[in-house]
Amino acid sequence: MIRFDGVVKKFGDHVVLRELDFTVSPGEFVTLIGPSGSGKTTILRLLMTLERVNEGRIYVGGECLTHTPRGDNMVPANEKHLRQMRKRIGMVFQQFNLFPNMNVLQNVTEAPIRALGLSKGEAEARAVDLLDMVGLSDKARAHPSQLSGGQQQRVAIARALAMRPRVLLLDEVTSALDPELVAGVLRVLKEIATTTDITFLCVTHEMQFARDVSDRVMMFDQGQVIEDAVPEKLFTAPEQPRTREFLHAVLDRA
Ligand SMILES: Nc1ncnc2c1ncn2[C@@H]1O[C@H](COP(=O)(O)OP(=O)(O)OP(=O)(O)O)[C@@H](O)[C@H]1O
């Protein structure tokens, strides 16, 4: 479903991704872990087309995201292609980024009405189901400022799902939450991961969550995936010294 093929990303002279190769199969839940500043968010931003690759290709659902054919060549994709491809991908960020002047229902229906052309009735019916799924049926008329951070994040999850993405990207979705609100958000994500066929690529420091829901965990360091294993293996018997060091540091801090 997702394939990075020799992806290089630089910011000026700073090489963040070095010929990065990895794949995520349809329906898989893959978590990326690794030191701060190693480029995990950059991977998600490239998928969201918020950044462009310097070299290499990215494929989503078998189709090239980054390039399109022109004659016999492949050339960097234009805005129209990127917009089309972006519709397949949803993202939930650390900051919830809800529209503050809209109520919860409007937050969830806005994009399907505008970008997918759904009628208000269709979009609302879908939103009601999604708000039920994230445990917020009773908050449809509330405004974001009346909700806790955990509730706002669950609205953000419903909003992303309302676009029916095939891929959902999660970037440190619990980092901005008070500790007591984290579990509710993770419970909702686990439910979605186990009951839908959405493909997940998740960046998190929540090692217990990564262990609990991931099909695979990729340890990312210095622009490359240095270890890729099922969670039971990666968390209990990592092969790479850098993975062991990283896990010790993170678990000591917890
Ligand atoms: N727009 C940008 N311009 C210049 N440098 C950038 C830009 N975006 C990211 N970087 C740099 O790229 C590197 C990777 O950043 P990225 O945010 O992807 O790391 P990360 O692994 O997600 O880190 P964290 O776990 O702290 O969120 C960092 O050194 C960062 O400073």
The ligand as a Tripos MOL2 file, in Angstrom:
@<TRIPOS>MOLECULE
LIG
   31    33     1     0     0
SMALL
NO_CHARGES

@<TRIPOS>ATOM
      1 N1         11.3210   22.4820    6.8330 N.pl3     1 LIG1
      2 C1         12.5210   22.1500    7.3250 C.ar      1 LIG1
      3 N2         13.6120   22.8900    7.0770 N.ar      1 LIG1
      4 C2         14.8250   22.5520    7.5430 C.ar      1 LIG1
      5 N3         15.0670   21.4530    8.2950 N.ar      1 LIG1
      6 C3         14.0290   20.6700    8.5900 C.ar      1 LIG1
      7 C4         12.7000   20.9580    8.1300 C.ar      1 LIG1
      8 N4         11.8690   19.9800    8.5800 N.ar      1 LIG1
      9 C5         12.6330   19.1210    9.2890 C.ar      1 LIG1
     10 N5         13.9300   19.5380    9.2980 N.ar      1 LIG1
     11 C6         15.0480   18.8360    9.9310 C.3       1 LIG1
     12 O1         15.0100   17.4860    9.5140 O.3       1 LIG1
     13 C7         15.3690   16.6160   10.5720 C.3       1 LIG1
     14 C8         14.3000   15.5820   10.7760 C.3       1 LIG1
     15 O2         13.1320   16.1950   11.3110 O.3       1 LIG1
     16 P1         11.8280   15.3630   11.6710 P.3       1 LIG1
     17 O3         10.8600   16.3350   12.2660 O.co2     1 LIG1
     18 O4         11.3950   14.5830   10.5050 O.co2     1 LIG1
     19 O5         12.3900   14.3810   12.7980 O.3       1 LIG1
     20 P2         11.6100   13.4150   13.7940 P.3       1 LIG1
     21 O6         12.3320   12.1220   13.7710 O.co2     1 LIG1
     22 O7         10.1610   13.3980   13.4600 O.co2     1 LIG1
     23 O8         11.8380   14.1180   15.1870 O.3       1 LIG1
     24 P3         10.8750   14.1960   16.5030 P.3       1 LIG1
     25 O9         10.7980   12.7970   17.0640 O.co2     1 LIG1
     26 O10        11.6030   15.1400   17.3930 O.co2     1 LIG1
     27 O11         9.5490   14.7290   16.0420 O.co2     1 LIG1
     28 C9         15.6240   17.4890   11.7910 C.3       1 LIG1
     29 O12        17.0130   17.6990   11.8890 O.3       1 LIG1
     30 C10        14.9130   18.7840   11.4480 C.3       1 LIG1
     31 O13        15.5420   19.8660   12.0620 O.3       1 LIG1
@<TRIPOS>BOND
     1     1     2 1
     2     2     3 ar
     3     2     7 ar
     4     3     4 ar
     5     4     5 ar
     6     5     6 ar
     7     6     7 ar
     8     6    10 ar
     9     7     8 ar
    10     8     9 ar
    11     9    10 ar
    12    10    11 1
    13    11    12 1
    14    11    30 1
    15    12    13 1
    16    13    14 1
    17    13    28 1
    18    14    15 1
    19    15    16 1
    20    16    17 2
    21    16    18 1
    22    16    19 1
    23    19    20 1
    24    20    21 2
    25    20    22 1
    26    20    23 1
    27    23    24 1
    28    24    25 2
    29    24    26 1
    30    24    27 1
    31    28    29 1
    32    28    30 1
    33    30    31 1
@<TRIPOS>SUBSTRUCTURE
     1 LIG1         1 GROUP 0 **** ****
